[in-house]
Each structure stands twice: as C-alpha cells, then as structure tokens.
Amino acid sequence: MLRSSKPFAVLAMFSMLLTATTAVKAEWGLNLPTPVTPIGEEILNLHNLIMLICAVIFVGVFSVMFYSLYAHRKSKGHEASQFSHSTKAEIIWSVIPALILVGMAIPSTATLIHMEDTTEADLTVKITGYQWKWRYDYLDSGFHFYSNLSTDRAQILNEAEKGPNYLLEVDRELVLPVGKKVRFLVTANDVIHAWWVPKLAVKKDAIPGFINEIWTRIDEPGTYRGQCAELCGKDHGFMPIVVRAVPPEEYDAWVAEKQAAMEQAAADGARAWGRNELIAKGKEVHSTCAVCHGADGKGIPNVFPPIAGSDVAQGPVEQHLEVVMNGRQGTPMQAFKHQLNDVELAAVITYQRNSFGNATGDLIQPADVSVLR
C-alpha cells in the first residue's frame, strides 16, 4: 500500500514546487545582493568573472566531450584506440588547468588583501557577540550600547501578524557615517558568533579570546540588515544586526546625543531617586528581562523561573543584586553588570521587588549598585 503511493507522493511534491506562489519565486535570487560598499562591488565583480571563466570551461569541455561521443560513435565504424597513456596529453591537461588557476588566483588574492586592509580608518567600532545580542563600542567617541531583537514576542509565537522586518529589527541600530572607512574589531563574550551584513559584504567570526578585524565604507545612506551567521545556541535565529548609514553631519549629531546621554547617566547615578520614579524606570528596563521571565513576571514553566513570588525577588536585596549583576553559572541567567548602568540596575530590581505581587517595599539606590561594582 505504501509502496504504491510513493510515486503519487513524489508527483505531489513536484506539483507543489511548480505551483509555488509568485511571492516565493521573487526571493529566488540568482546573484549576490546589490553592494553598497567598494569591497562589495569588488567581490561581486570577482564573482562574476570567476563564474564566466567556469562557464567557458564548462561549455568547452562538454562541447568536446559531446562532439567526441557523436563523431566517433560505433555506428559510424569507429573503433576505440588502444593506448595506456599519452605524455603530451598529460602535460596539456596539467598545464592548462594550472594556468587557469593562477589566472583566477591573481584577482582573488588582490581582493582578499584589500578586504583585510584596515589601515587609515576614520573610526573604529568594537563588536562583541553575546548570547543573544550585540554590543557596539565606539572607541573613538567613548560610549557603547547593546543591540537586542525588538520583534514583538506575539509575532514569534504566531499570535500576531508578522511585520515586514520579522526577526531583523533591533532596539538600537549601529549608526555609521557614509563615505568614511570604518574599522571593526570583532570578538565574543561567550561562544562563537559571526557578524554578517550581506549588503555591506561584511562577514567575520566573533571568537571568545580573539579579536578579528574587518572594515567597510558605505557609499549610500540607508538601513542594512543582517544576522549572526554562526550556530551559537538556541536563540541563534533571534540575533539580528541593523546598520543605519547616515550623512557625516547627521552622524556627528547622533554621537553628540549619545555622549550627552552618557554624561546624564553619570549624573543620574550620583543622585538619590524616589521610589515611584525608580519603579517607573524599572518597568521600562524590565523589557530586557521580559524575554525570559515574561512581562507579567510569571516566566515560562519548566524553562525560565518566575519573578513573581520568587525567593530571589522576595529574599535579601544583596542576593537579588548578585544574581542580576553576575548571573548564574550553568543557567540561561546572564550577567547584566556590564549591560545595564547603576541607575538601570537599581530601577529594575526596585521594580521587580515591588511588582508582580512582590511587596517588599525595598528601595535600591544607584549608589548601592555602585558599591557592589
């Protein structure tokens, strides 16, 4: 019964492929993405050149082969030659491929050397991969931030319609100036990741304990999306990259805004906060925790523990601070000591200890967090 139905299953599969929707067929790209960087343009030209050489070789070899089969077929009375080897033929089929490979290696090597030349950069950005987010340090400007997936959880759980940039949208974009050479220092904090943005023709492994270098120069303003290209854990598919290229004057204004925010954060960490304003800010910061522990603090049964009624949120404040700041070894609980500043840590812990049914009445000041650092 099963054996007889197999041909029908195969036919059904091919039928589905042939009747694929126009929208799906539109994604069948036959070439690399249109580049917006000099390196991307160079790689595309090299790719097209190598493909052309391969096509010429393919046509030449198969033309000779099919001609030989047709012109020397048995029905025309031809008989196979009897010989063990031909020194002349062996030299020809060794020298010609070697020359072709050398000819292909010359432009390939030039492109590879150009890709690795990070000298004379206008600015440097350090990229650090985390499970599962990216940290960007603007080394020339003295500030950093984390970039997290911002796709609504309801879309991921198929409870809402998926947006146009599903799983390719973040809360903070990497902003770069157009026309400037940007040097990237790529590393990782935990496991191997890979920073990949196809339109920029940039892809480099992020390896713990190592720093890899690569560069780009974006010629066209716009938003360019990518993602981690290394299988880095269960949320590997939830680690997008968004680069926004802007004119230099807009970039300078953005940097000034970030530096001002950093100075304000330092000032905020030095003052005493009221309970209500800490709880209000903590509710915003809790969105980072909500991915695992839920917006309602109930967690995910048998996966992520709840905050509501937990021993941590209702136990000693020092223990709560220790868990949030340094994480828990061997569990998905990350260390947020370097991801959140003193105000954000104080706010989120105050919020969690006074929400979700937890009513400890505790108030944690940024100064308390600073002491533990």
Helices and strands as residue ranges (DSSP letters): H 2-18, H 22-25, H 38-71, G 74-76, H 87-116, E 123-130, E 133-138, E 143-147, H 153-156, E 174-177, E 182-188, E 193-197, G 198-200, E 202-206, E 212-216, E 222-228, G 236-238, E 240-246, H 248-270, H 275-293, H 311-314, H 317-326, H 342-352, H 366-372
